[in-house]
Amino acid sequence: MITEYNIALRNVGKINPASIQDYMDRGGYEALKKALQTPSEKVVHDITQSGLRGRGGAGFSTGLKKKYTSQASCVLLECMRYIVCNADEGEPGTFKDRIIMEGDPHLLIEGMVIAAYAVGAERGYIYIRGEYHQSITMIRNALAHAHAHGFLGNSILGSGFSLDIEIKLGAGSYLCGEELTLLESLEGKRGYPRIKPPFPAESGLFGKPTLINNVETLSHIPAIVINGARWYRQLGTETSPGTKIFTISGDVNNPGYTEVEMGASLRDLIYRAAGGMKDGKPFKAALLGGAAGTFVPESLLGVSMDFDALKEKGAVLGSGAVIVMSNDQSILTMLDSILRFFEHESCGKCVPCRVGTRQLVDLMEKLNGADDKRPDHIDALVYQSELMAKTALCPLGQSPVLAIHSAVRYFRDELETTQISQSRCR
Amino acid sequence: MKKTDILEKFPPRMENVLLILHDLQNNSRMNYLSEKDLCLVAKHLNTTLSSIYGVASYYSMFSLTPRGKHIIRMCRSPVCHCAGVNDVFNELTRILKLDVGATTPDRLFTLETTACLGQCDLAPAMTIDDVVYGKLTAASIATIIAQYRKKSASQGD
């Protein structure tokens, strides 16, 4: 049985998100008060101990990120550090950050102020994708109220710690959700990825140490500060503690979102949380993690939804997107849609991705033009995407291999025998 | 709002360029950034026209050619694809007699496609300006477009 456990969503739907008073009535900003009375090293320590891992997709330890950022040596006398919230949610099938920003914007802000205090950042930016009009409105409103109540600005709650947070808007680039590209965009440049290392903790925004976290990750911090690392560790699995928001879409009866402990089974997410397969149609596959994700077949319905169990099976948790496909759907068509998406979003900075994403689309067209060479075209897709994974500059060019590998591994027969469904959307 | 007033709202730092471009475009009657706009931004930020053009042309939400009053953004992500966005999209192009990127002769609509809008529980989805429309069908799309046309006619646009 699957039960919701709400940390990031604890107030969503229960408060008026435009009211800071509603948020405070449910214990809001108490964690900030507590954190400000604790040495910042202790806050970093607690978050590290909690085992919280980044909810944006990569799953890196949030505590370690903070530790590295706070320890980054500053050559200049003025030791400027930045905190950036990645709210450029664009992974297909993902809308968890939107739900938090629209439903409980203060939770994000509180988490961000605590994180900034922990690493000693004085300036913060929330980079929201330009299409998220409602999120932008809610966050803008919440920032003003937080400022008026003294939770932002000079010497927050008399602690001597100061922080200002500004909103910045994206403008329709998927790639800007990648953290280093996001920093480029924040600086007012074209969204081209940077080579790493250096990592943002060392040299991030304007070359300064920068902590960059996803919306959902920051929204876990107030609860960890209040309840402690040990409490958090009791939730989820050994290596992926805590809860995760899954956004379930596609052929299910109740598409939507749910926050559950890490380690819930895929079967429970589909058949319990999302009300089962639409019209009782048979399950064929789920695409986990969006376009930069993997197909999983029926035999993996029992898989534990956490970072490591999925990795063991060659799949990814990613952003928590679960796109469910019934027997009516075509793997070939879905793969085609994914590869076209990557071709469109490739920024063109590095050759392997610029040329590679185009070649993958061409190969799909060849594959679709039914001939006896289909197995060869499939092998070429695999080869090409593996080459890109090894040589592309950033995660975008390194991602198509995930969908291609998993599609070939589990659905090779279908790729060899079916056609891309017609009238595709250009 | 006057263009110079928009520029004055933002300190002349390159990090503000996307906010400035958004504001200028939102205040443009034809929903786009003209060469003159880009020149103004370059001057305000004390940089070259080419660097502003480089930024403006990179991001898909900015248009450097005039568009219609309402921007339709049809999601073409894998989720909406599965949910049958093609049928809706075909109906939309039929009603508007438009290809992607084009504007109706009355300059009421510009049709664009977009990557995932993050409205996957409402797939297939689209936005018209700031408004999200979900669970679209060939029938509902006709009604939505008719409403916009009716509203426009009553305002005497």
Interface residues (C-beta under 8 A of the other chain):
Chain A: E89 G90 E91 P92 G93 T94 F95 R98 R129 G130 E131 Y132 H133 K168 L169 G170 A171 G172 S173 Y174 S185 L186 E187 G188 K189 R190 G191 T247 S249 G250 D251 P255 G256 Y257 L287 G290 A291 A321 I323 M325 Q329 T333 M334 S337 I338 F341 H344 E345 C347 S421 S423 R424 C425 R426
Chain B: R13 M14 E15 N16 V17 L18 L19 L21 H22 G54 V55 Y58 Y59 S60 M61 F62 R73 M74 R76 S77 P78 V79 H81 C82 A83 V85 N86 D87 F89 N90 V100 T113 T114 A115 C116 L117 G118 Q119 C120 D121 L122 A123 T127 D130
